[in-house]
Amino acid sequence: MAGHLLQLKLQSIRNGARRDSQHRGAWIGTLLLSILAAVFAVFAVLSLLDSDIEAKREAAIIAGSLVTIATGLVSVFVTPIAAIDPRSLAVMGFSPRRSAWLALGTAFVSVPSFAVTIVLLAGLLLWTGDSTGLLVAIVGAALVLATLVVLSRLAGLVGEDLRARRLVSDARAALVLVLLLLASPIVFVAVSVDWQLGEHEAVSAALEVLSLSPIAAPWAAAASAAGGDLQLAFGQLGIGAVTLVVLLVLWQVVAGRVASAALGGDETELVDLGAFGAFGRSPALVVAARTVTYWMRDPRYVVVNVSIILIPLLALIPLAVVGVEPRHLALLPLPLLAFFIGWTLHNDLAFDGSAVWMHVTSGMSGLSDRFGRALPTLVFGTVVVVLGALVTWLIVGEWGTILALVGLSLGLLFAATGFSSIGSVLHPYPVARPGDSPFSQPVRSWGSGVFWHPTTGFIAILLMGPSVYAGLVALNGGESWWNFVALGWGVVVGLIVLIVGLNAGARQFERRSSEIMAFAQSA
């Protein structure tokens, strides 16, 4: 059976190169990119032959991290060429479990897999001078190859599911949005850190973290063994093995279900509601799903999100010009980013247009509307704060300062979201209508909103004053417990403002339903 599947896979690869194949262009592109990438990687390996162990280690960690991440992302959004699907094997009489493993086995026979194998074999040349390092490199290369193949096929099934649900564009937009929101701290790191490898503690700390992460640990094991640290090398191989086992279990579950579905398993024919079906059926979660859909598809929201990113970046320029230390500048972008993520909800209701009538006429509670609109912002903002704090820690290097920064950022996020939940009901102002240019603005008075929204934003910042003070005391030589004060004040006060704002906004939404409808129709 293995021989027949191998012949089938090789025939599929050859069919892709035929003139009458609809995938010929993609097949040629995959072949050329694989050859170019392999040639470039081999030359990069050869250039490191005379380098010291530390340089080889750094190169392996960086290359491994980039290759692993790229493999996962590309496999989600790019349809694989000549891949044997477990569903096609299931309908031929194989059990779902066996179909999953047979399909995975054929994935090792592909043009990208051959290219990766050539590069990994070339990488063994780096460790020929050390027998222990070479042995560990062989085991690490086997783990890397298996991990990349399983990851690519697993991500490919995820991509197929997204395409079936017509969510590929939404997923791509979400990825771009995440990268853009992380651009502020990343750009700052890029311009403020000396990126010469091994000569900056932030770079060294980042490489140490990556060397113990699932995406780079097996890549770095050979360097650890060659450097004499066998315990670390075996630990990194263990991390790689555990990662591979987890991916294999996920593959068995996902591919097995896909194969079962092809046999008419336990799935019922249902209407796929996309994000609305994925979020749940409660009113608040439906509103949250609609909000996320707007984020991904409405150009007006895209303009707002890009503005959120630009403001922290622009704020850094004059401060850097006047000579503020990079260590202090690094603490600025994340709180600003968190505040503006929450504050963008202050006119969220106006972006609905006439669609808000569904909330009013259906009898939806005001709390469901307010919480549903705030939930994506809170979840996304919290993720950005956590990731931004990790990036900032690479520059500052003090965990206590990062605790204060997290408290301040979360406090600003929660407080701004709470005030926005009230302001968007009391004082909405006209925006570009759906379908119009996002840069257009109706010529109408903003009314009292021109004073309310900036004022409440300023109050949200003032409420975080004690958190700022406590953080500055700790930063300038004070006791470390001041960092915990900053963290506690920011989180607790922010949550109080958020809860009060959601409930007050809910009451106003129910009380002002007629005014909301009149505004939606006129705007």
N, C-alpha and C positions, 0 to 999 in steps of 0.2 A: 504493500500500500504506500509506503514511503517513497518508493521509486516512482509509482504512478503520479503521486502528488508533485514530486520534483519535476517530472516531465511536464505536468500540467502548468506548473509555475514558469518553467523555462519557455514553454510555448506561449504563455501569456505575455512574457517579456518580449519575445520575438514578434508577436502580433502587434504590439504597440509601435513597432518600427515600420510596419507595412504602409505602403503609400495610401491605401484605402482606409486606413484606421483613423477614426475621428480623434484619437488621442495621440496622434503622431507628433504634433507640435509640442504637447506637454512631455511626451517621452523624450524627444530630442533635447528639450530644455532641461529636463531632469538629468540626462546623461552629461550634457555640457557643464552644468553647475556642479555635479558630483566630481567630474574630472578636474575642473578648475580648483574646487575646494580641496581635493586630495593633493593636487600638485602644490598648491600654496602651503598646505599644512606640512607636507613632507619637507619642503624647503625650509620652513620655519623650524622643524625638528633638527634638520641638518645644521642649521645656524647655531643651535644650542649645544652641539656636541662638545665644544671646548669650554662651555660655561661652567661655573661652579654649581654646587648642589642647590643653593638657595635660589639662584636665578631659574634653574630648571623647575624647582618647586613652585615658584611664583607663576611661571608660564603655564604649568600644568593646572594649577588651581583656576587661573583666569580662563584658560581655554576650556576646561571642563565645565565650568559654570555657564559660560556662554553657549557652548554646544548643547548642553542638557536643556537649558531654557528654550533655546531656539528650536530644538527638536519637538518639544511639547507644543509650542505656539504654532509653528508651521504646520504640524500634523493636524491641528484642529481646523485650520482655515484652508488647507490645500488638500484636494482629493488625491489619495495615493494612486499611482499608476501600477496596473497589473497585480493589485493586491487581491488575495483570495479571501472572500468574506465568509465568516462562519455560517451565515445563513445559506449560502450556496452549497455548503457541505451538508447542512442539516436536511435540506430537501432531497439529498441524494441517499438518505437512509442512515446517516451517522447520528449518534445521540448528541444532544446539545453540548454535553461536556467534552466529548471527543472532537466534535466540530470545532470547539473553541481552541483546543490544544493543537489540532492539525493545522488550522488556519494560522496560529501563532508560529508554528514551526516553519511554515513556508515563508513567513516574513523575513527570515534570515537570508533568503535568496532574493536579493533585489539589488539594483544599481547603487542606491545610497548605502546599503549594508556592506557591499563590496568596497566602496570608497572608505567607509569608516574602518573596515578591517585593515586596509592597506595603511591608513594613517596610524592605527594602533600598533601594527607590526613595525612600522618605522620608528615609533616612539620607544620601542624596546631597545633601539640602538643607543639611547641615552644612558642605559644602565648596564651595558656590557662589561664595564670595568669593575662591577661589584656583583658577585654571584648572588648574594642575598637580595640586593635591590632588584636584580633581574628576575629572580623567582617571584618576588612580590609584584613586580610590574606585569608579569605574565598573568597572574591571578587577577590583578586589578583590571587589566585589559579585557579579560573574559567577562568580568562583572560589568564593565562599562558597555561592552558590545551588547550583552544581553539586556541591560537596563535601557539602553537607547532604543533597541528594537521593540521591546515590550511597551515602553512609553509611547513610541510613535504609533503603534497599532491601537493602544488604549485611547490616546488622544484622537486618533482617526475615527474611532467609534463615537466619541463625544461629538466630533465635528459632524458626522453623519446625522446624529440625533438633532443637532442644532439646525442642520439644513432641512431635515424633515419637518421641524417645527417652524421653519422660516425665521429663525432667530440668529442666523449667522451675522447679518448686518448689525443687529443689536449687540451681539457679543463683541464684534469688532469695534463698534463705537464705545462699548464699555471699556475695552482694553485701552483704546486711545485716550479715553477720559481719565482712566487711572494713571496712565503715563504722563498726561498733561498736568494732573494735580500733583504728581510727584516731581514735576520738572523744577518747581521752585527750590526745594532743598537740594536737589541733585545738581542744578546749575550752580548754586552757591558753593557746593562742595567742589565742583570742577574748577571754579575760579579762585578759590581761597586755599586749596591744598596743594602742596608740592607733590606732584604725582610721580616723582622719580621713585621707583620701587625700592622698598627697604629703607627709605630715608625719612619716612613720616610715620608717626605712631598710628595715625588714623588708617593709613594704608595697611600697616602691619596688623592692626586689630581686625580689619575687614578680611584680610587673607586668612587669619587664624580662624575666624568664624566660618568662612567658606570651606576651609580644609576639613572641618568636622560636620559639614552639612551634607545631606543626601546627594546634592547635585555635584559635589566636587571631591568628596572624601576618597572614593576609590582612585581618582586621578592623582591624588597627592600621596598615596600610600607608598609608592616606590621611592619617592624622595625622602620620606621619613625613614624608611628602611636603610637607604644608602647613607643617611646621616647618622645611623647608629641607634635610632629610637624605634626599636622593634615593637615595643608595647603600643606606641602611637600608630605604627603601621598596621598592626593587627586590628586595632580599634577602628581605623578607617576602613579596612577591608570588611570588618563586621558591620559597619554602618552601610556600606555598599550592598552587602548581602541581605541585610534586613530590608533595605529599600527595594531590592529586586523581589524579595518574597512578597512584600506588600503590593507591589505592582502586579505580580502574578495572581495574587488572590483577587485583586480588583478586576483583572482581565477575566478570570474564571467567572466571576459574578456577572459582569457586564456582558461579555460575549455569550455566556450561557443563556442569559435572558433574551438576548437578541436572537440567538438560534431557536430558542423555544417559541418566541413570537412568530418566527418564520414558519413553524410547524402548526400555528394556530393554537398556541399554548393557552395560558390562562388569561390572556388579554382580551378585553372587550372592545368592540369598535365604538370609540367615543370621539366626540368633536374635540380637537386639540385647541385649547384656548391660549396656548403659548404662556406668556408671563402671567396672565390672569389665572390660569390653571395651576401654575407652579407656586404662586404665592399663597393660595388658600381661598376659602369661601367667605370668611367674615368680612363685613363691610370695610373695616379699617384696612385689611390686607388687600382688598380689591382696589381701594383708593391708592394704596402704596404701589401696587402693580401698575396702575395707570400713570402714576407719577414717574416711575422708572421708565415706562414706555415713552413718555414725553421727553424725558432727559435724552434718550437715545435718538429720537426721530425729529424733534422740533428744533429747527435752526435757531429759534429765539433763545432756547435754553443753552444751546451750544455757545452762543455769543456771551451769555452770562457766565458760563463755566470758564471760558477763556479769559474773561475779565478777572475772575477770581484768581487765576494763576498769575496774571500780569501785575496785579497790584502789589503783592509781596515782593516780586522781583524789582519793580520800579522803586519801591521804598528803600531797597538796599543801596541803590546807586548813589543818592546824595550822601548817605551816611558813610559809605565807603570812600567817597571823594574827600570828606572832611577828616578822614583818618581814624574812624572807629575801628577798634581791633576786630579782626575776623572772628575771634572766639566769642565776642559779644554779639557781633552781627549774626552769627549762626543761630542765636536764640530768638531772632525776630520773625523769620518767615512763618514758622509753624503756628504761633498764636494768631497772626494776621490771617493765615489761610483758614484756620478753624473758625474764626469769627465771621469771615465773609461767607463760608459755606453755610453757616446758620442764618446769617442775615439775608441771604438771597431769597428766603421764604417770605420776606416781608410783603411781597406783592404777588405771591403765588396764585392767589385766587383769580387775579386779572388775566392770567395766561390761559385760563380755561375757556374764556369766551362764553358762549351760550351753553357749553357742556355742563356748567355747574347746576343747571336746572334739574338734572337727574338726581343730584344729591338732595335738592330741596323737595322735589315732588315725590321721591321714593320714601320720604319719612326717615331718612338716615339721621342718626343722632349727630349732634355737633361734635362730640368727642371722637366719633369714628372718623369724621372728615378731618378734624385737626390732627389726630394721631396718625392717620393714614398718610397725610401729606408730610408729616414730620419724620416718620419712621425711616424712609430711605436716606434722608439727610443725616439723621443721627447715626445710622449704621455706617454709611459711607464716611462721614466725618470722623467717627471713632477709628475706623481702619486707617484713614489718612494720618490721624494723630499718632497712632502707634508706629506706623511705618516711618513717619517723619521724625519721631523721637529717636528711632534707631539710627537714622541717617545723621541726626544732630549729635548723637552720642559719639559717632566716629570722629567728629571734629572736636567736641568739648572734652570727651573722655572722662567725665565725672557723672556717676550714676545719680548722685544726690541732686545735682542741677537738673538732670533729665526728669526726675520725679516732680520737681517744681514746675518744669516746663509742661509736663503732661497735665498736671492739675490746672494750670492756667489755661492751656489750650482747650481742655474738655469743658472747663467752666465757661469760657467764651462761646464755645459751640452750643452748650446747653442753654445759656442765658440768651444768646442771640436767637436761637430757635424758639424759646418761650415767648420773647417779645414779638417776634415775627408772627407767631400763631395768633396773637391778638391784633396786631397792626394790619394784617392782610384782610381781616374781616371789617375792622372799623374804618380804615382809610385806604382802600384800594385806589389806584390811579391808572389811567388808560395806558395800554401798551400796544405794540403792533399786533394786528389781528392775525389769526392763523392763516398761513399762506402768504402774508405780506413780507416784505423785506424786514429782517430782524433789526436793521439799523434805522428803520423809520419810526417816528414817534408822533402819535396823534396830537394835533394842535388843540389841546384842551387843558383846562386848569387842573392842577394836581390837588387843589383844595388844601385841607388841613394836613394831608399826608406829607406835604413838603416840610412841615415842622415835626410831625409825629415820628416819622421813621428815623431821621438823623438823631433826634433826641433820645429815643429808646435805645438806639445803637450806642450812643454815648453813655447812657445809664448802665447798659450791660458791661461796658468797659470799666466804668467806675466801680461797679460791684466787685470786680476782680482786683481792685486796688490793693486790698490786704494780701492777696496771693502774690501780686507783683512785689510788694514791699518785703514779704517774707523771703521770696526767692532772691531778691537783691541782697538782703542781709546775709544769707547763706553764701551767695556768690562772692561777697567781699570779705570773707573771713569769719563769718558768724558760725554758730554751732550748726551741726548737720540737721538737728531736729527742725530747724526753720524750713527746710525743704519739705518735710512732712506736713508742716503747717500750711505751706503753699498748696500742696497736693490736696489736703483735706478741705481747705476753704474753697478751692476752685470746684472740686467735684460736688461737695455738699450744697454750696450756695447755688451753683449752676443747676443742679437737679431740682432744688426748691423753685427757682425761677421757671424752669421748664414745666414742672407739674402745675404750678399756678397759672402759667401762660396757656397751657393746653386747656385747662378747665375753664379759664376766663374766656378764651377764644371760642370754646365750644358753646358756652352760654350765649355769647354775642352772635354766633352763627345761627342758633335757633331763634333768637330774638329778632334778628335783622334779616330774616329770609326774604322779605319783600324788597328791602333795599338792595340786597345782593342780586336778586333777579333783575331789578330795574337797572342796576349798574351793568350787568352782563349783557342786557339787550342794547343798552346805549353805547357801550364800549366796543 
